[in-house]
Amino acid sequence: MKKVLSFLCLSLCAYFAIRTVPSELSGGNVCHAQSSQGDEVAARVPPAPLLPAMSDGLSEQLLERTAYTVSYNVDTRQPNWVAWVITRQNVSERNMVVDRPSNAPFHEDEQVPRPRATLDDYRGSGWTRGHMCPAGDCRWRGDVQYESFLLTNVSPQSRYLNSGVWNDIEKSCRRWALRYGKVYVVAGPIFFKKSEKGSIGRNRVTVPDAFFKVILCLDSARPKAIGFVCRNEKEAAAQTGYVKNGKKRPKRELYVHSVDEVERITGYDFFPSLPDDIESEVEARADPDEW
């Protein structure tokens, strides 16, 4: 196991040196965020082996940002998934220097074709603009914070979920990054085949039925992963916790799933290039007490 982990770490270090998506695999639909700090950018986005493998038939345009990668869906007008790395350095208190903008910070993403999500689509819809890669993970530089408010990083989300358990999971991920040094995260919307939620706005932004988030930690004595699936409904924030074995537990634990279960629900293959034995082990279990 130690030899396998050493090989994996060396492989990931090589990928962190430069993050590219081969044109023959991307179909020419990769858009790169421009930055004069290339080395810093490469150290923030997930290495290629840890990006999800897509389901057949789904629309996909890959968008590389400074802090995250988006698989954008032109049909639903929102991401299939967003993947990013949270590091201890980025979320340490001394590096959380950029505040959330107060003057309508969300903005249209001009790197994707029309029709696309606009601010007008969300106004009066009853749905909030729910971040996939949260603004709270992107406070270490101004342009990074700005990119987190692109509407290609956003899905229509219940305000109860957005300010409730989804927010709690986001905070937990930052705590885990501080504890372990680095975690890999993928999040996105889920659409059921018999969805009745419809769409919002003139551009018909599809309303998700649920959301997923999977987290991988390799910087610990034992690699581990955990997943969450939350319905896009009011009940997702109805309570702050629950009692198990006489002890109050955080409410997010009600939504815990193994990565294998999230893969079954979404059809994605997360972390596909991990060594088979590590992938099988970490994706099969989901124990909140390990975190």
C-alpha positions in Angstrom: 0.0 0.0 0.0 2.9 2.4 0.9 4.4 1.8 -2.6 1.1 2.5 -4.3 0.5 5.7 -2.3 4.1 6.9 -3.1 3.5 6.3 -6.8 0.2 8.1 -6.7 1.7 11.1 -4.9 4.5 11.4 -7.5 1.9 11.1 -10.3 -0.2 13.9 -8.8 2.8 16.1 -8.4 3.6 15.7 -12.0 0.0 16.7 -13.0 0.1 19.7 -10.7 3.0 21.1 -12.8 0.5 21.8 -15.6 -3.2 21.2 -16.0 -4.2 20.5 -19.6 -7.0 18.7 -21.4 -5.9 17.2 -24.7 -7.8 18.7 -27.6 -8.6 15.3 -29.1 -10.5 14.5 -25.9 -12.1 17.8 -25.4 -13.4 18.3 -28.9 -12.1 21.9 -28.8 -14.5 23.0 -26.2 -12.0 23.8 -23.5 -11.9 27.4 -22.3 -8.9 28.6 -20.2 -9.0 31.4 -17.7 -6.2 33.8 -18.4 -3.7 34.6 -15.6 -0.2 35.9 -15.4 0.5 33.6 -12.5 0.5 30.3 -14.3 2.3 28.3 -11.6 -0.1 29.4 -9.0 -3.1 28.6 -11.2 -1.8 25.1 -11.9 -1.5 24.5 -8.2 -5.1 25.2 -7.5 -7.2 23.2 -10.1 -7.6 19.4 -9.8 -5.1 17.3 -11.6 -6.5 15.6 -14.7 -6.7 12.1 -13.2 -9.0 13.3 -10.5 -11.6 14.8 -12.8 -14.8 12.8 -13.2 -15.5 10.6 -16.2 -18.7 11.7 -17.9 -21.8 9.7 -18.7 -22.4 9.1 -22.4 -24.7 11.4 -24.2 -24.4 14.4 -21.8 -23.6 17.8 -23.2 -20.2 19.0 -22.0 -18.1 22.1 -22.5 -15.0 22.1 -20.2 -14.2 25.5 -18.6 -10.9 26.0 -16.7 -10.9 28.7 -14.0 -8.2 29.7 -11.7 -9.5 27.7 -8.8 -11.9 25.1 -10.3 -12.9 23.2 -13.5 -16.5 23.1 -14.8 -18.2 20.6 -17.0 -20.8 22.9 -18.4 -24.1 21.6 -20.0 -25.6 23.8 -22.7 -28.9 22.0 -22.4 -29.5 22.6 -18.7 -27.7 26.0 -18.7 -25.6 25.1 -15.7 -22.8 22.7 -14.7 -22.9 19.0 -14.9 -20.2 19.2 -12.2 -17.6 21.5 -10.8 -14.3 20.1 -9.4 -11.7 21.9 -7.3 -9.1 21.5 -4.6 -9.3 23.1 -1.1 -5.9 23.6 0.5 -5.0 24.5 4.0 -3.1 27.5 2.6 -6.1 28.9 0.7 -8.6 28.7 3.6 -6.3 29.6 6.4 -7.6 32.7 8.2 -4.6 34.8 7.1 -5.2 34.1 3.4 -9.0 34.6 3.5 -8.5 38.3 2.6 -11.2 38.9 -0.1 -14.7 39.6 1.1 -17.8 38.6 -0.8 -18.9 41.4 -3.1 -22.1 43.2 -2.0 -23.0 44.9 -5.3 -24.8 42.1 -7.2 -21.7 40.0 -7.7 -23.2 37.2 -9.9 -22.6 37.6 -13.6 -23.2 36.0 -16.9 -20.5 33.8 -18.4 -19.7 35.0 -21.9 -17.5 31.9 -22.6 -20.5 29.7 -23.2 -23.0 30.0 -26.1 -26.4 31.6 -25.9 -29.0 30.8 -24.7 -27.3 30.8 -21.3 -28.2 31.7 -17.7 -28.6 35.4 -16.9 -29.5 37.3 -13.7 -33.0 37.9 -15.1 -33.7 34.1 -15.2 -33.3 34.0 -11.4 -35.2 37.1 -10.5 -38.6 36.3 -9.1 -38.1 32.6 -9.7 -38.3 31.6 -6.1 -34.9 29.8 -6.5 -31.5 31.1 -5.2 -28.3 31.1 -7.2 -26.5 28.2 -5.5 -22.7 28.0 -5.8 -21.2 24.7 -6.6 -17.6 25.8 -5.9 -18.4 28.2 -3.0 -17.3 31.7 -2.7 -16.0 30.8 0.8 -13.3 28.6 -0.8 -12.2 31.4 -3.1 -11.3 34.3 -0.8 -7.5 34.1 -1.4 -7.5 36.4 -4.4 -9.8 38.9 -6.0 -10.0 37.4 -9.5 -10.7 34.0 -7.9 -13.6 35.4 -5.9 -14.9 37.0 -9.0 -14.9 33.8 -11.0 -16.8 32.0 -8.3 -19.8 34.2 -9.1 -20.0 33.2 -12.8 -23.4 31.7 -13.5 -21.7 28.6 -15.0 -20.7 27.8 -11.4 -24.3 28.1 -10.2 -27.6 26.1 -10.2 -31.1 27.0 -9.1 -31.2 26.0 -5.5 -33.8 26.1 -2.7 -32.9 28.9 -0.3 -33.5 26.6 2.6 -30.9 24.2 1.2 -28.5 26.9 0.2 -28.4 28.5 3.6 -28.9 25.2 5.5 -27.2 21.9 5.1 -25.4 22.8 1.8 -23.7 25.6 3.6 -22.9 23.3 6.5 -21.2 20.8 4.1 -19.2 23.7 2.5 -17.9 24.7 5.9 -17.1 21.1 6.8 -15.0 20.8 3.6 -12.9 23.8 4.7 -12.4 22.4 8.2 -11.2 19.1 6.6 -8.8 21.0 4.4 -7.4 22.8 7.5 -7.1 19.4 9.3 -5.6 17.3 6.5 -3.9 19.9 4.3 -5.8 19.3 1.1 -9.1 17.8 -0.1 -10.5 17.2 -3.6 -14.2 18.1 -4.1 -16.7 17.6 -6.9 -20.2 19.0 -6.7 -23.1 19.3 -9.1 -26.9 19.1 -9.7 -28.9 15.9 -10.1 -31.9 15.6 -12.5 -34.4 12.8 -12.1 -36.0 11.3 -15.2 -39.5 12.2 -14.0 -38.7 15.6 -12.6 -41.6 18.0 -12.1 -39.5 21.1 -11.2 -39.3 22.5 -14.7 -37.2 25.5 -15.6 -36.8 29.2 -14.8 -36.5 32.3 -16.9 -36.6 33.1 -20.5 -33.5 31.0 -21.0 -35.1 28.0 -19.4 -32.5 27.1 -16.8 -33.5 23.6 -15.6 -34.2 23.3 -11.9 -32.4 20.3 -10.3 -34.1 17.8 -8.2 -31.1 17.3 -5.9 -27.4 18.0 -5.5 -24.4 15.9 -4.9 -20.9 16.5 -3.4 -18.1 14.0 -3.1 -14.9 14.7 -1.1 -11.6 12.8 -1.4 -8.7 13.0 1.1 -5.3 11.5 0.2 -3.2 13.4 2.7 -3.9 11.2 5.7 -2.7 7.9 7.2 -5.6 6.2 5.4 -7.1 7.6 2.1 -10.8 8.2 2.5 -13.8 9.7 0.7 -17.3 10.7 1.5 -20.4 11.8 -0.4 -23.5 13.8 0.1 -26.9 13.9 -1.7 -29.4 16.6 -0.8 -32.9 17.0 -2.2 -33.5 20.5 -3.6 -36.4 21.1 -1.2 -37.3 22.9 2.0 -36.8 19.9 4.2 -33.1 20.2 3.6 -32.9 22.9 6.3 -35.7 22.0 8.6 -33.5 21.0 11.5 -30.0 21.8 12.7 -29.0 18.3 13.9 -30.2 15.0 15.1 -29.6 12.6 18.0 -27.8 9.3 17.6 -26.9 7.0 20.5 -27.8 9.8 22.9 -25.4 12.3 21.2 -26.4 15.2 19.0 -24.9 14.8 15.6 -24.7 17.4 12.8 -27.5 17.4 10.3 -25.3 16.9 7.3 -24.8 13.3 8.4 -28.4 12.6 7.4 -27.3 13.1 3.8 -24.1 11.0 3.8 -23.6 8.5 0.9 -20.6 6.5 -0.2 -19.0 7.7 -3.4 -20.2 4.4 -5.0 -23.8 5.4 -4.2 -23.3 8.9 -5.6 -21.9 7.3 -8.8 -24.9 5.1 -9.1 -27.3 8.1 -8.7 -25.4 10.4 -11.1 -23.9 8.0 -13.6 -20.4 9.7 -13.2 -17.2 7.9 -12.4 -15.4 10.0 -9.8 -11.6 9.8 -9.3 -11.3 7.3 -12.1 -7.5 7.3 -12.3 -6.8 6.3 -8.7 -5.2 2.9 -8.3 -7.9 0.3 -8.4 -7.3 -0.9 -4.8 -7.5 2.6 -3.4 -10.5 3.6 -5.5 -12.4 0.5 -4.5 -11.6 1.0 -0.8 -12.4 4.7 -0.4 -15.5 4.8 -2.7 -17.2 1.9 -0.9 -17.4 3.3 2.6 -18.7 6.6 4.0 -18.1 7.0 7.8 -18.5 10.5 9.1 -16.6 9.5 12.2 -13.4 9.1 10.1 -13.6 12.9 9.3 
